């Protein structure tokens, strides 16, 4: 069944922002060291190898991706004010992904990449509703399973519920999920996975065919491609929501290659190479009455400083506390769950 963009606006496009809680510096470094080749590379264009997107043989293995994100999963519920995953719950997640991969025919590392993108692996991720229910680990479309359906986390989260959340994300027995998104992509090469990522996030691929174009989280497909290659940084991607829709090709270290059809083979670092240490960046703000991005609805009319939200940001990324941010931007929910990538929010007035 084909869904229109107006019909499927799953909370994934919102939660790709809200769930991007950065790790402490030491945590991010330890995660990156597990898969040394996982520096972020911006992928623009239609998802094909011809435009620089990674082939399946460039993906990290399931075990590599799992190891790189295990520490993140152990702390992922803090951002929701919920009890963090136990060792047993994390083990149940791994078993669930393996089981659902076998039943659905969807690669286990593909399911894992989406789960990390959507919830960082928190079994008590809240259920949101922006027209449809989006519950659980995968923030699935009208999913039936959750260990936090009403704001009260279930502890411990039962193993069968964890399996159900992953199954919902795959689309088993449901109207829509990753399986249906792959089918709707219409592709038979590796691009079907990256197109499916865009469809899962926003409901469709833009008419231009560029996976960074259209609505919702523009960097979503690029993020998924990087996760599949072993990227595990939670400090935010190097992808720019404002420009990715016009990029064709690849770029690394935060730069973009705009308007090019040049083929670029994704780079990989050799095993054992030490990752480059980075200095934490201060929030990117603009001391101007004119925001650098689309002004968020409900932003203060007397605003003197703005923060443009990037993919992976949370409200804490703005540099002001949530209460103040909500006061200055009245469209924001009290829990800040509807922060939108690409929008500029008032941080001072």
C-alpha positions in Angstrom: 0.0 0.0 0.0 1.4 3.4 -1.0 1.1 6.2 1.6 1.2 9.9 0.9 3.5 12.2 2.8 0.5 13.9 4.4 -0.8 10.5 5.6 2.4 9.1 7.2 4.1 11.7 9.3 5.4 9.3 11.9 7.0 10.7 15.0 10.3 9.5 13.7 10.9 12.9 12.0 10.4 14.6 15.4 12.1 12.0 17.5 15.1 11.9 15.3 15.6 15.3 16.8 14.3 14.7 20.3 16.2 11.5 20.8 19.6 12.9 19.8 20.9 13.3 23.3 24.7 13.7 23.2 26.9 11.4 25.2 29.4 12.8 27.6 32.7 13.2 25.8 34.3 10.1 27.3 31.3 8.0 26.3 31.3 9.2 22.7 35.0 8.5 22.4 34.7 4.9 23.8 31.8 4.2 21.4 33.8 5.5 18.4 36.8 3.5 19.4 34.9 0.2 19.0 34.5 0.9 15.2 37.5 3.0 14.3 36.3 3.6 10.7 33.1 5.3 11.7 33.7 9.0 11.1 30.6 10.7 9.8 30.3 11.2 6.1 27.5 13.3 4.6 25.6 11.4 1.9 23.5 13.4 -0.6 21.5 12.4 -3.6 19.4 9.4 -4.5 20.9 6.6 -2.4 22.8 4.8 -5.2 26.4 3.7 -5.2 26.9 5.8 -8.3 26.3 8.9 -6.2 28.6 7.8 -3.4 26.3 5.9 -1.0 27.8 2.8 0.6 27.3 -0.6 -0.8 26.2 -3.4 1.5 29.8 -4.8 1.7 30.8 -1.5 3.2 28.4 -1.8 6.1 29.7 -2.8 9.5 28.6 -6.1 10.8 25.7 -6.5 13.2 28.1 -7.2 16.1 30.2 -4.2 15.3 27.2 -1.9 15.3 25.9 -3.5 18.4 29.2 -3.1 20.3 29.5 0.5 19.2 26.1 1.4 20.6 25.8 -0.9 23.6 27.0 1.9 26.0 24.5 4.3 24.5 21.7 1.8 25.0 22.6 1.5 28.7 22.0 5.2 29.2 19.4 6.0 26.6 16.4 6.3 28.9 17.8 9.1 31.1 16.7 11.7 28.5 13.0 10.7 29.1 13.3 10.7 32.9 12.9 6.9 32.9 14.9 4.1 34.5 17.7 3.1 32.2 17.8 -0.3 30.4 19.0 -3.2 32.5 21.5 -5.8 31.2 18.6 -8.3 30.8 16.6 -5.7 28.8 19.6 -5.0 26.6 20.0 -8.7 26.0 16.3 -9.0 25.1 16.7 -6.2 22.6 19.5 -8.2 20.8 17.4 -11.4 20.9 14.4 -9.5 19.5 16.3 -8.0 16.6 17.7 -11.4 15.7 14.3 -13.0 15.9 12.5 -10.3 13.9 15.2 -10.2 11.3 14.7 -14.0 10.7 10.9 -13.6 10.5 10.8 -10.5 8.3 13.8 -11.0 6.1 15.1 -7.5 7.0 18.8 -7.5 7.9 19.5 -7.4 11.6 21.9 -4.5 11.3 19.3 -2.5 9.3 16.8 -3.0 12.2 19.4 -2.1 14.7 20.4 1.1 12.9 16.8 2.3 12.8 16.2 1.5 16.5 19.3 3.5 17.5 18.2 6.4 15.2 14.7 6.4 16.6 15.1 5.9 20.4 18.8 5.2 21.1 17.5 1.8 22.2 15.5 2.9 25.3 12.9 0.3 26.0 10.8 2.9 27.9 10.8 5.4 25.0 7.5 7.3 25.3 4.5 7.0 22.9 3.7 10.1 20.9 0.7 10.9 18.8 0.7 13.4 15.9 -2.3 11.9 14.2 -1.2 8.3 14.8 0.4 6.4 17.7 4.2 6.1 17.4 5.3 3.9 20.3 8.4 2.2 21.5 11.9 1.4 20.4 11.2 2.0 16.7 8.6 4.8 17.1 6.5 2.6 14.8 3.5 3.6 12.7 0.4 2.7 14.9 2.5 0.1 16.7 0.8 -2.2 19.2 3.6 -2.6 21.8 5.2 -0.2 24.3 6.7 -0.1 27.8 5.7 3.5 28.2 2.3 4.0 26.7 1.1 6.8 29.0 4.3 8.3 30.5 4.7 5.7 33.1 7.6 3.3 32.2 7.1 -0.4 32.8 10.0 -1.9 34.8 11.2 -4.4 33.8 10.0 -4.2 30.2 8.9 -7.8 29.3 11.0 -9.6 26.7 7.9 -10.3 24.6 7.0 -6.6 24.6 10.5 -5.7 23.4 10.2 -8.2 20.6 6.8 -6.7 19.8 8.2 -3.2 19.5 10.9 -4.4 17.1 8.3 -6.4 15.1 6.1 -3.3 14.9 9.0 -1.3 13.5 9.5 -4.0 10.8 5.8 -3.8 10.0 5.0 -7.4 10.7 1.2 -7.6 10.9 0.8 -3.9 10.5 -0.2 -1.4 7.8 3.2 0.1 7.6 6.8 -0.5 8.7 10.3 -1.0 7.4 9.3 -4.0 5.3 6.6 -1.9 3.5 9.0 1.0 3.1 11.6 -1.2 1.4 8.9 -2.4 -1.0 7.6 1.1 -1.7 11.1 2.2 -2.6 10.7 0.4 -5.9 14.5 -0.3 -6.0 16.3 -3.5 -6.3 19.8 -2.3 -5.5 21.2 -1.1 -2.2 19.4 2.3 -2.6 16.2 0.5 -1.5 17.4 0.7 2.1 18.3 4.4 2.0 15.0 5.2 0.2 13.2 3.1 2.7 14.8 5.2 5.5 13.3 8.4 3.9 9.9 6.8 3.5 9.9 5.5 7.1 10.7 9.0 8.3 8.5 11.1 6.1 6.1 8.9 4.2 7.7 9.4 0.8 10.7 10.3 -1.3 10.6 13.8 -2.7 9.8 14.2 -6.4 13.4 15.3 -7.0 14.6 11.8 -5.9 17.1 13.5 -3.5 16.8 11.7 -0.1 17.6 15.0 1.7 14.8 16.8 0.0 11.2 17.0 1.0 9.7 17.1 4.6 10.6 15.9 8.0 14.2 15.1 9.0 16.3 15.8 5.9 19.4 14.1 7.2 17.6 10.9 8.2 18.8 8.7 5.3 22.4 10.0 5.6 22.3 9.2 9.3 21.1 5.7 8.7 23.8 5.1 6.1 26.4 6.2 8.6 25.0 4.0 11.3 25.2 1.1 9.0 28.9 1.9 8.5 29.5 1.9 12.2 29.0 5.5 13.1 27.9 5.7 16.7 28.4 9.3 17.7 25.6 10.9 19.6 27.0 14.4 19.5 25.0 15.1 16.4 25.8 14.4 12.8 27.8 16.5 10.4 24.8 16.8 8.1 23.2 20.2 7.6 19.4 20.0 7.5 19.3 23.3 5.6 21.5 22.2 2.7 21.4 18.4 2.4 18.5 18.5 0.0 20.7 20.2 -2.6 23.7 17.9 -2.2 24.5 15.2 -4.6 27.5 13.1 -3.7 29.5 12.7 -0.4 31.5 14.8 1.9 33.3 14.3 5.2 34.3 16.4 8.3 31.2 18.5 8.1 31.7 19.8 4.6 29.3 19.3 1.7 29.7 18.8 -2.0 26.9 20.7 -3.6 25.6 20.3 -7.1 28.0 17.5 -8.1 27.4 14.2 -9.6 30.9 13.0 -9.0 31.3 9.5 -7.6 33.0 9.3 -4.3 33.8 6.1 -2.6 33.1 6.3 1.2 36.3 6.4 3.1 37.1 3.9 5.8 39.7 4.1 8.5 42.0 1.1 9.0 41.2 -1.1 12.0 43.0 0.0 15.1 43.4 3.6 14.0 42.8 6.0 16.9 39.8 8.4 16.4 40.5 12.1 16.3 39.7 13.7 19.5 37.2 16.6 19.1 36.5 19.6 21.3 32.9 19.9 22.4 31.2 22.7 20.4 29.2 25.5 22.0 25.6 25.9 20.8 25.4 27.7 17.4 23.5 30.8 18.1 22.8 34.0 16.2 22.8 37.4 18.0 20.4 38.9 15.5 16.7 39.7 15.3 16.7 37.7 12.1 17.0 33.9 12.6 19.3 31.9 10.3 16.6 29.2 9.7 12.8 29.1 9.5 11.5 30.8 12.6 9.7 28.4 14.9 6.0 28.9 15.4 5.3 30.8 18.6 8.8 32.2 19.0 9.1 35.4 21.0 8.5 38.6 18.9 11.2 40.3 20.9 13.8 37.7 20.4 17.5 38.8 20.3 19.2 35.5 19.9 18.3 32.3 18.0 19.4 28.7 17.9 19.0 26.7 14.7 18.3 23.1 15.4 20.4 20.4 13.7 19.6 16.7 13.3 20.6 15.0 16.6 20.0 18.1 18.8 17.8 18.1 21.9 16.5 21.1 23.8 19.6 21.0 26.0 21.7 21.6 22.8 20.3 25.2 22.7 22.2 26.2 25.8 19.2 27.3 27.8 17.0 25.3 30.2 13.8 23.7 29.0 11.5 25.9 31.0 13.0 29.1 29.5 13.0 27.6 26.0 9.3 26.7 26.2 8.5 30.2 27.6 10.3 31.8 24.6 8.8 29.4 22.1 5.2 28.8 23.0 4.6 26.1 20.3 7.0 23.8 22.2 5.5 21.1 24.4 6.6 21.1 28.0 8.7 18.0 27.5 10.2 19.5 24.3 9.3 16.4 22.3 8.3 18.4 19.2 11.6 20.2 18.6 12.0 20.4 14.8 15.3 20.1 12.9 16.0 23.1 10.6 13.9 25.5 12.6 15.3 28.5 14.5 14.2 28.8 18.2 14.4 31.9 20.4 17.0 31.5 23.2 17.1 35.1 24.5 14.7 38.1 24.5 
